């Protein structure tokens, strides 16, 4: 079927073709909004080593043309406007122009070429080809054996189904590196290099060979540079700050200065702390502030030898901008200088980001200090770096502390120490990580064998970044608004000034930023690994996002700290999204990412009306008929299983039932205890709010156990999340890693005091409810109140059961009874009993509550996007709540401060921000991305659904039981306005 052309397809409508099948688009013209309008620094030639071929991808094959590689101009406001290269004329881009499945741009809209009439000029419209798969070409001969696909399958089989785009954070190691390294360790005995025996001499000689290989990799020799091994780039920077020959303020000589580019990693900026401790001033410098004024220095001061240090990154870890390597010589020679002060300048080149994908020739660009981290280059080993020190400055460095292996001689009883002659041995305190250093040899060997060298890596990774940049910068909504805002100082036309890093924020059709944490959550649904935040580079983050110093301090006061997921404050972003490519990255990786952006932004969800986010006045009208799925409390059966099908009507699974409801006078007493001044939202002439379902989850992340009545303990529902499954390293497994956990059905038999565990195809097993303090083991589970949890193992039988079912080694452990997780929420208030608030193995709070009305509204939203709508029961199971209530209004629970249910009182401690687990069908373990995408789009780009509760036990003699059918008595937050909607349409669109 040929659709009407061209107005039938609009980007904001749901695509009529499967996005996963589309080779995505690229163009050599047009761009999205930019974070900066500055000219690219260091755009002049000559900043790379001689012999730079500058061919896309490099390699022995013929050069591959990169679409849109020509430099481009700028539109007003910093946007870029492309030239005409590669542009199709009218009528030249029909279906014959590209292979099936390609996309073309028509009148500003992207459409599949296969859906266009042939030829398009029959309708009088020109279809401009944006990108055909064939135009990128295959990988050149010599790179990965001529076939990157085979290389990935052989060396990176763990990447199947994963799109890894955080190579600037850490690249990935190939399997052959580990094999070569472990084979080496199996075949040789390596002793401590400080000893003199045969195995130790082998270690020492191997380490010296690795030093040679490192210098060879950077095109220099031991005559010019010394390699000092450190624990990483940060340790190397710290070493420079400690050993640099600073001259402090207050002496007869002019004092030293430490200057650094504001676009620098935190570890560089942190050097100013050590400089300050030595009474040395630090000066942050912006690119435009670098001075080139000639002959400013008075003749009498031109011979001043006061040492100053200037640090800048060869490549920004934020944006991928490559700063000119020619600055090294310019600053050392006096052509450039950070501040007007007499003295001799030394240059620290932060090369950690740069050398991961680009060659560095220290024979040409002779910086004084070059710190690096090897995992950025090889992926393994981690925790090992080096400081390359120019031998001309080595004699000037000072060292205070001396550790094992650094002394030629010293006295324990007197202040006498004489260092070793070798620069490296003098600064390498203690025994170096010699086995990791040996691994570097294999890293260099394998990298050269797989890729042919850093120049080819540079061209390959840049080509992918260039392609991705061009597609991202041309994606637009139907109203012409850009889909992303890219933060960069270049137009991605030259690999000498731009690395394989793209930094951006996603925008909505109104130009508002979508928080980076929401983008990361959505990416995780597609198994795409990105990096978000400020990337340990606050200076670049401020510069590109327009965040002032005052904003940073206000954000801190608002609770935002580096590394958290608070992505928007007052509607303004606190960080961004970064993707980066490595030598094993493929064209398909770039496509997968771009298809993710198209699928999540340019779809029907962009035009749908958000959920009502604030509470409206409670209606007194009857609940709609579609809520009759939830029966009245009197009609509810007494259920002890989540379903007969799952638990097989096991007659042994029973529970204690206590039929208790407070009398009206007791209810009034409870309400009075909760608050003397607040007015509950429950009204006698309206519909009461009641509990419709109660679920507990005995094993964390496993299936729910549904009950009609259940005892409440100090940690929440009795036995809720008392157990969890861990892998062989003691790390908790959840449905994020193992979706099949939802197929494990635990149930509690209070009479027999056992937990019964069932799963299809497995024998039923049971675990005693009696607490056992034996065989204790301490593990770390980061999501349990951010501290260690004391647990004990449940034995080999259960470990074997779970290992067989999940197909991987794992064990079942239980929280130890003698150490509970006590918590104090800052908004906890009101009367409390002596019993302290504690948590089981939950993530945030003792209880999670959801509202049927909210589920119904979400169901309507999802149904419009799915061919087979989800049933209410299935949605409830996906949200894994403990308490399900039926309230008149959707999302009114978010406006509650406290509630009481029967004799129990609860503090509402905040909303639940949802993750990808809600995309897992709790009956089959299959994923469906639509649920989280719909929730994110409908709730104003946030994924809050449900509220967390903490139990505030009443000091009373009432039984602590939670029952289906109990009335819920909420207390509104202070200063909450409740307004009745004027119509049902307004109520749905608020």
N, C-alpha and C positions, 0 to 999 in steps of 0.2 A: 504493500500500500504506500503510495506516494502522498505525503501530507502536503497541504497547501503551503506555498512557499512565498516569502520567507517568514511571514508573521505567525505561523502556527506554533513555532517553537520559541519559547521564552525561557531564559535561564532560571527564572524564579518559579517556573512550574516544574513539577516532578519529572525527571527525565523519562522518556518513553522507551529508552534503550538501557540495557544493563551497563551501568557505569564500569563494572569490573572488566568489560571486554574492550574498552576504548583505549587505543593508543592516543595519548593526550596531545595537547596543542602546544606549539611554540610559535613565537613570531619575532621578527627582527625589528619590530616597531612598537611604540606605545609602551607605557609602563604604569604601574599603580602609583599611589602616593608614596612619597619618600619621607624618611625621617630626617633628612638633612639635605641642604642644597649646596654644600661646600664642594669645591673642586677636589678631585682625587689627589691626595698628597703623593708626591714622588712620582708623578706621571711621566717624568722625563726618562729617556732610555738610559741604559748603561748601569742599571742597578743590580743586574744579575751577573753571574759568572760568564766569561767568554764562551762562545760556542753555543749559546742558547738558540736552538732552532725555532722555538716558539710555535711548533706545530701542534694543533689539537691532538691530544692523546699521546703524542710522541710515537715511538715505535718504528719498526722497520718498514711498515707498509706505507702506502701512499697517504698523504695528508687527507684528513676528513674535514670537509667544510663544516663549520659551525654556524648554524643559522643566526643572523643578526649580530655577527661579530664586529661589525663596523661600529666605530664610536658614534654615540648618539648625542643629540642636543638636549636641551632641557625645556620643559614647559614652565609656565609661571607657577611659582610655589614649590619649585624643586622637582616637579614631575619631569620625566624624560620623554622626548619625542624622537622617534626613530627616523632613519632615512628610508630610502626607497628600495634598498637592496633586497632582492628576493621577493619583491612584491608582484603578485599576479595582476595582470591587466583584466579588464572587464571580460567576463565570460571565459576565463582561462582556468577556472578552478572547479570544474564539475567533478563527477565521481571518478572520471578517468585520471585525474591529477594525482591521486593518492591511493594507496592500497585500501581495501575494505576496512571500515572501522575507524578511519582517520576523521579528524574534525576540521571544519573550516569556519572562518568567521564571515558572517553575512550581516551587513548593516549593523555592526557592533555586537552581533549575537553569535555565540558558538553553537554550531549544529553539526551532527554527523554527516559526513559527505554522502553516505549511503541513502540518506533521506532526502537529498536534493533532487529536483528534476534534472534530467540530463539532456542537454547542457543547461546550466542555470540561466544563461542569457535568454532562454526562451521566455522567461518571465521578466526580462529587462533588468535583472539584478546581477551584480558581480559577486561571486563567491571567492573569497581570498583564502588560499591554502595556508594554514597556520603551521602544521607540522605533519610530515609523513614519516613513519618509522624508517623507511629506506634512506631518508636524507641524513640520518645520524650515522648510518653505516655500522658495520661490525667492528669489533676490536681489532687493531692492527696486528699483523703477524708479529710474533715475538712477545706479545703481552699475554701472560697466562697461557702460553702454548697456543695462542691464536683463538682461544675460546674461553671467555671468562665464565661462561656457564659451567663448563666442565671443571674449571679451576675451583669454582665455588662448591660444586658438588663433591669434589675430592677433598678440598681443604677446609671447607666451612659447612659441613652437612647440618650443623646445628642451626643454621640460618634458614632452613626450610620453613616457609610460612611466616618468617619474621622480616620486617623491613627495619634495619638498624641504621639510624641516621644521627648518631651521636659520636662520630669518630673524633671530633674535637675534644670530647670528654675523655674517651678512651677508645682506641681502635681495637680490632679483634685479632687474636693470634691464629695462625693456620695450624692445622693438625700436624703437618710435617715438622714444624718447629718443636712442638712438644715431643714428638717421637724422636727426633734427632737429639734433643736434650736428655730425655730419659734413657735413650740408648747409651749416650755418653756416660751418664751416671752409673749405669749398670755395668759398663765395661771398664771403668777406671775408678781408682781410689783417690779421692781428693782430701788432703789433710789441711790443717790450719796453716795458712801461708807464713805465719810467724815462726814456725818450726823449721828444722833443717833436715828432716828425714825425706825419704824418696817421695812419698805421697805429697808432702808439703811443698817440696821443690816443684813437683808437677803443677800444683795449684798456683804457686808464685809465677812460674813461667807462663801458664795459661792466662793469668790476669794481665801480665805485661803484654802478651800478644793481643788481648782484647783492647788494651789501651791503644796499641798500634792501629787496630782495625777502626776504632772510633776516629782517630786523627785522619786516617786514610779516607773515611767516609766524608769528612768535612774538608778534604783537599788540603791538608796541612801535615806537618811532621812534628816530632818531639823537639826539634830544634826551635820551633816557634811557640808551641803550646804544651801545657801539662794537663793531663786528665786527672781530676780529683773526684773519686766516687763519693756520692752522697746518697741519702735516702730518697731524694727526689729533687725536683726543681726548686721547691720551696726551701729545702735545707741548703741548697747551693746559694740561693739569694741571701739567706741568713748568714751564711759563712762570709760572703762578701761584705755585708754590713758590719760584721764583727771584726774582720781583718783589714779593712781598708784603712790606709794611713790618714785618718781624719786629723785636721788641725782645729781644735775647738775654739769657740768664742772666748775672748778675754786674754788671748796671748799677744805677744808683740807682732807675730806674723798675721797676715790676713787669714781669716778663718775659712774653712772649707764649706762647700755647699753640696747638698744632695738634691739633685733635680730629677724629676721623673715626668714622663708624659702622662697626662690625666687618663688616657686610654691605656691603662696598665692593670695587670692582674693584682688582686688583693695582696698577694705575697710580695710584690714589688713595693706597693704603697706602704706595707707594713714595715719595710726597712727603715722608714722615718722614725719609728719608735726607738730602734737601736741608735740611730743617728742622734736623736734628741737626748738619749741617755749619755752621749758623749759630748753634749753641748754643741751640736752641729745643727744648723738650720736646714730645713727641707723646703723646697720650692716646687709646687706642681706647675707644669708647663703644658699649654695647649699648642697644637700644631701651628696655629697662626701667630703664636707668640715667640716662636724660634726666630732669633735675630740674625740678620745677615749684613748689618751695617759694617762698613769697612773703616779701618784706622780710627776706631773710637778710643782705643786704649792709649793712654799717655806713654811716651817713650820710656819714662823711668819705671813704669810698671810692666813693661813687656817681658821682662826677664823673671817675673814672679813665678815661683815653683809650687805655690800652694795647690795641693791636689783637690780637685772637684770631681764628682761622679754624676754622670747623666745616664739614666736608664730609659730605654724605650723598647717596645716589642717589635720584632721583625714582622709579626703578623698579629693583628688584634684578635684575641680569642672571642670577642663579642661579635664583630662584623666581618672578619676575614680580610679587612684592609691590610695590605702589605705596605709598611712604611719603608722609605728608601734606605737601602743598605749603604748608599753613598753618604748618608748622614754621619756614619762612623768616622770616615776620614775628614769630612767637612768640619765636624765638631773638634776633632783632635788637632786639626790644622788651623782652627780659628776662623774658618769661613762661616761657620754657624756657631752660635753660642746660646745657651738657654737663658742666662742672665748676665748682666754687665758686671763682671767682677774679675779682677786680675787673677791669674793662676793657670794651672795646667789641667786640662780636661781629660778624663778617662771615660770610656764608654762601656756600659753594661748592655749587651744585646739579649733581651729575653727571647730566646729562640724556641721555647717549648712548643708553641702552637705552630710555628713556621716549619720546623724540620720534620713534622709529622707527615707532610705531603710535598715538600719542596727541597731542592738541593741547596746547600749552603757552602759556599767556597770561602773558607777562612784564609786562603792564600791571597785572595783579592780584598776581602772585607775583614780587616784585622781588628775586630773588637778586642777589648781588654778582658772582658768576662763574658762567657756564654753559658748560661745555665740551661740544662735540658732534662727531660724525663723520658726514659726509654719506652715506657708502656705506650706513650703517644705515637711511637714509631712502629713498634712490634706487637703491642698488645700484651706481651709477656717478656720479662717478669715485671711485676708491679713493685712499688716501693724501692725503686733503684733509679738514681739519676746521676748526673755528673756536672761538675763545674770545669769548663775549659778556661784555663788562665793563660793569658799571654805572658810568655817568659820574661818580657821586658819589665813587667810590673811586679813579678813574683818576689824579687828581693825587698820590695817596699812593704809587703803585707806583714801584719803583726798578728801574733797568736798568743792568747793568754792561757787558755786551758791546754793541758797535754794529756792524752790518753794512751792506752796501751799500743805499742808499736810505733809511736811517734818520737820517742826519745832515743838519742844516741847514748846518753848517760844522764843520770840524775841522782840526787841524794835524798833519802827519805827523812834524814834528821837535820838537813840544812837546806837553805834556799839556793839550790843549785840544779840547773836543768840545761842540757845542751841538746837541741833538736837534731834529727836526722837530716842528712844533706838533701835527700830527695824531697822535692816540693810536694809530691803526692803523698809520700809516707808521713811527712810532717803534718799534713792537714787531715789525714784519714785516721781519726781517733778510734782505737779499738780494731777488732777484726772486721774487715769489710765483708759484705754479703757475697762471699766468694762463689757459691754455687749459682747465685743469680747472675753474677758477672760472667760466669762460664756460659750461661744461657744466651748472653748477648752475642757470642760468636756465632751460634746457630741462628740467631735472629738476623744478623747481617747476611749470612749465607743463604738462608731461605728467601729473604726479601729480594735479594739480587736474582736468585733463580726464578722466582715467580713473576717478577715484574720487569726485570731488566734495568732497574735503577730508579733513582728519585725523580729524574727528569720526566720519565714516562708516567710516574705516579702523578706528578704535578699536572701534566697535560690531561691525563685521564680524569682526575678528580675535578679539574677546572671545567672540562667539557660538560660534565654532569651538572655542576653548579650553574654554569652559563645557561644550559637548557632549562633547568628548573626555574631559574630567576626569570627568564623570558616568559615562561608560561604563567608563573605567579603574577608577574607585573601586568599581564594583559587580561587577567580574569576580572570580569565586571558583572555587577548585577544588572537587571533589566533597566534600572534607572540611570545606568552609567557609572554608579559608584564603584570604586575598586573593592575587591574582596580582601586584599591584604595591604598593609603598609609596611614596606621594606625599609630597614634601617641599614644604609650603606653609604659609603663615600665614593663608590665607583659605579660604573655601568656594566660591570662584569664582561668587559670586552677584551681584557688583557690579563693573562695569568701572572704577569710580573707585578701587577698592582692589586690583584684580588685573589684570595685563597678560596678553597671549596667550602665556604661557610655562608649561609643565608640566615639573616636574623629578621624577624618580622612579627607583626601582630595581625590577627584576623579581625576584620571589621564586619559589622552588619550593614544592611543596605542604607542605613542612616549615617554611616561613617563612625559609629561608636565602636570602641574596642571591645572585643570579646575576650574575657580574662584568659590568661595563658593556662591556668589550671584546668579550665573547661576544655580547652583545645587539647591538652595533654590527655585528659580522660577520654575524649572522643578518639584520639589517635590510638590509645591503648586498645580500644575496641577493634581496631583494624590491625592490631599487632604491629604498630609502627612506633618505634622508639625514638623520641625526640628529647631535647633538653629545654627546660624552661626556667625563668627567673631572671637574674642579672648576671649569672655566670662568673661570679667572683670578679666583676669588673664594674664597680659602681660608677666610676668616672665616665665610661662609655655609655652606660645605661642612662645616666643623667643627661649626657650630651644629646643622645639620639631621641630619648623619650621626653625631653623637656622637663625633667624633674629637678627642682631647685634644692639647694641645701636645706632650706626650711621645710620643704616637702619631705625630705628624708627623715628629719627629726620628728615631724608631725606623724608620719607613718609609723615610726617606732613607738610613739606614744599611743597610737591606735592599735598597737599589738603586732604590727608587721615586722618580722625579722628576716634576714637573709636565709633563703632556703625553705621558707614556708609556702603555703599555697594561697595566701591572701594576694589575689592578683589585681583587684581593683579597689581603690579607696576613693570615695566621692566620684566614682565614675572614671577615674584616671588610672591608667595601668601602672603597676609597680614593677613590671618586668615584661618579658617578651618570650617568643618561641625561637629556638635555634635549631637548624638542621645542618649537618655537615657530612661530607663524603670521605670515604677511605678508598684504598687501592682495590679492595674487593667489592666496592659498591658497583651496582649495575644500572643500566638504563631502566630496567624494570623496577628498581628501587625508586628511582625518580618518578616514574610513572605511577607507581602505587601511591606514593605520597600525594601527587597531584590529583589523582582520582579521588583520594580521600577528601581533599579540599573541595572538589567539585561535588562529591556525593553529600557532604555535610552542609555546605553553604548554598550551593546553587540547586536547591531542591524545593519542594513544596513547603517544607517547614519554614522557609523564610517569609512566607506570606500569611502564615496562620497567626491567629490572635493569641497572645500569651495568656496563660492561666491567670486567674484572679489572685493577686499576691497579698492582698490585705483583706481582713475579715469584714464581712457586711453583716447587717442586722439579721438576727436569727429569724427565719420565717416561721409562721405558725400554721402554714399550709401542710397538708399531708405529704409524707415522703413519696416521691415518684414511684410508679409501679415497678420500674426496673430495679428497684432496690429490694424487692420482695425476696430476692435470693437469700437475704438474711432474715430469718424468721424471728418472731417475737420470742422473748426469753422463755415464756411458758411452753412454747412449742419445740424448743431445741431439744434434741435427743442427747442423752449422756454419752459423749464420744470419748473413747480412750485411745483411739488410734487416729493417725492422720488420714488413713483410709483402709478399708478392708482389703483392697487390692494390694497395698504395699506391705501390710503386716500380716496378711493371711488370717485375720480373725483369730489371732493367738489368744486363747482363753486365759493364758497365764498373765497377760498384760492387763493389769487392773490398777485401780487407784482408789485412794480413800476419798469418800465424798462426805462433805459436811454441808448440810442444807441450812445456811444461816444468812439472813438478811436483816440489817438493822431496822428497827422500828422507826416510825416517823419522828418520834421524840429523840431517838438516838441519832438519826440523820441530822436533825437540827443541832444537836450537841456537837457533832463532827464538824458541821459547817461553821459553827461558832468558833471551834478550836482552830480551824484553818485561818480564819481572818475575821477580825472584829469589824473591819471597815469595808472590805472589798465586797462587791455584789456579784454573786455567781451568775453566769449566763443562763443557767437553767431557770425556766419560768414555769409556773404551774399551768398557765393557759397555753403553753407551747408543747412541742414534742420533746420528750426527755432524751437525753444522750445516754446510750447504753453500751455496754461491752458486748460485742457479737462473737468474738473469737479470742481464744487464748492459745498461744504457741510457746513451747520451750524448745531449745536446741541443745540437748545434752552434750553432743560433740560439736565443737566449733566448726562451722561451715558445712556440717552434714544436714540431713533432712530434718524437717520440723516434726515435733510430736505435739499433736493437738489435743487439748483437754477442755472440759467444761468447767472445771474447778481445780484449783491447785494451791498448795501451801506456798507461802512467801517467806523467804529467809532473809538474812542480813545482806546477802549479795544479790537479791532479786528473786525470781522464781526458783524454787528449790531444784537444784541439779541443773539449772540452765547454764550451759557452756562451762561445765566443770572439767570436761575432757577436750583434748585437741590432738590432731594427728601431726606428727613432725617427720621431716626427712632424716636421712642418715646423719646430717650435721646438727640435728636438734632444732631446726628452723621450722616454724609453724607453716603447715600447708593450708591454703584456703582454696575456694573455688576459682580464684584468679589464676592459680597455677594448675589446679586439678579440678575441673568442672564436675568430674564423676563423683566427687564427694557428696553431691546432692542426692545421689542414688543410694547412699548408705542411710538406712532408716533405724535410728535408735529409739527405743521407748523405755519408759521407767515403770517397773512393777514395784509399787511401794510395799505390798504385802510380802512378797518374796525377797525384797531388798536386793533387786538386781536390775541392771540395765541390759535389755535385749537388743542385739545388733543384727540386722537383717539386710540383705541385698540380693537382687536377682542372680541366680546361678551360684550362690554361696550358701554354705551351711550356716544355720543360725548359731550365734555364740552369745554368751552372756558375761557380764562383768559385775562383780559385787559392788553394791553401794557402800559397803563398809569401808571406811577410810583406812588406808594402809600407809604408814609412814616409812616403811622399809624401802630400800633401793632408791633413795632419793638422788636426783640429779638436778643441778642448776642449769637452766638454759636461758637464752636471751630471746625474747619475742618483742620486737620493737613496737608493735601496735597495742601492747597491753600496758597502758599508762606510762609508756616510754621508760620502763625500768625492768629489771630482771624479775622473773617469776619462778618461784620454787615449786618444783613438780616431782612426781615420782612415776616410774614406768609401770605399765599395766601388764607386763609379761610377754613371753615369747609367743604364746598362742594368739593373742590379739595382734601382735606385730606381724606374724605370719599371715593372718587373715587379711589385714589391710594391705600388706605388701603384695599379696596375690591379687586382690581386687583391683588395686591401682596400677599394678605392673611396675612398681619401683620400690626400693627399700624404704620402709617407713615404720613408725611405731605409734602406739596410742599412749599418751601420758595424761596424768590427772593433776590438777592443782593440789598442792600440799595443804593440809588443813591448818598447819601451824603458822602459815604466813599468808595472809590475805592482802589484797591490794587496797590499801586505804587511800581515799581521795577526799579532797576538799574543793568543791566548786565555789568560785568567788561569789556567785549569786545565791548560795545556799543561805536560807534565813528561816526564821520562825522557830517554834518550839521543837526540840528533838529529845529523844530518849538517850540513855547512856550508851546504847549500842552505836558504835562508829559506823560510818558509811564505808562499805568496801565493795570491790568489784571481783567478779569471777574472770574468766578469760575473754570478756567482751572487749570491744575496741574503745568505746567511749563512755557508756553509762550502763546502769543496771537494766533498764527497760527501753524498748523502742515501741512507740505508739504510732499507728496510722489510722486514718479516717476513711470510712467507706465512701463518703461523698467525694473526697479527693481522688480515690481510686476510680470512681465512676467518671469524673471529669477527665482524668488521664485516659481512661478507656475510650471515651469518645474521640479524643485527640489521636490516639494510636489507630483506632479503627479506620480513620480517614486515610491512613497511610499504608495499611496492610490489606492484602487480599483476604486473608483469613484472620479476622479480629481475635484478639486474646479474650478469654473468658475472665470474669471477675475473680474467680477463685485462683486462676493461674497468676493473675497480677498480684494478688495478695501474697501468694507464696513467694513470688520473686522479691518482694520487699522485705521478707524475713522479719516481720515485726513480732513482738511478744504480745502486744495488746492491740486488738482491732476494735474500733468503736464506730457507732453509727450516729453521726452528728448532722444537724440540718444543713450546714453550710460547708462547702469544700474549703480546706486550708484554714479554717478558723482555729484549728489547734495551734497554729503558729503564733496566735495572739494570746495564748494562755500563759499565765505565770505559775499557777499551781492547779492541781486537781485532786479530788478525793474520789475513790471508788470503794464503796462500802465503808469499811473501817480504816481503809488505807489512805494515806496522804502521800502525794508525789509532788516533787519540785520539777518543773519543766526547765531543763538546763540548756536547751538550744535545738536548732534544726539538725537533721541528719543529711549531710551532703553525700549523695549517692555515687557509687563507683560502678564498674562494669559488671559486677555480680548480678545486678538487676536484669542484665541482658541474657542470663542463663535460665533456660527452662528448667524448673526444679523437678520436673517429671522425667526429662530425657537427658539433661546435661548439655543440650545443644544451645548455641549462642544465637541471639538475634539482636543486632545492633540498634534496631529501630526504637527499642524502649528508652534507652538512655538518650539517644538523639532527639526523640520526641520530647522527653522531659526537659532537656536542655533548651530546646527551641521554644517550648511553650512557657517556661518559667523565667523568661528574660535572661537566658543564657546561663542560669544557675541550675544546679541539679539537686536542690533541697527537696526532700519528701519525707514526711514524718518528723516526729520530735522525740528527743531523748528525755527520759524521766529518771529521777533518783528518788528512792523511797525515803520518806521521813516518817518513821514508825510513830504512831500515836502511843502515848503512855496510857494505855487502857487495857482492860481485860478482854477486849473483843478478840476473837480468833483471827490470826493473820492468814486469811484465805482470799484468793481472787477468783471471782465466779463470773461466768457468762450470764448476761441479763442484768448485772448490777448497774445501778445508775452512776453516771459520771457527773460530778459537780465541779465545773471549772471556775477559776478566778482569773479575770482578765489582767493583762499587764497594765501598769499604771499609764494614764494618759492615752488610753486606746479609744479612738472614736469608732462608734458602730453606726453605720448609716444604711438605711434600707435602700436597695436598688430600685430605680424607677421602673425597670423592666427586666425581663429575663435576659434579654440581649446584653444589657449593660452589666448584669451580674456576671455573665460569662466572659465578658471582654475586659473586665477590670484588672 
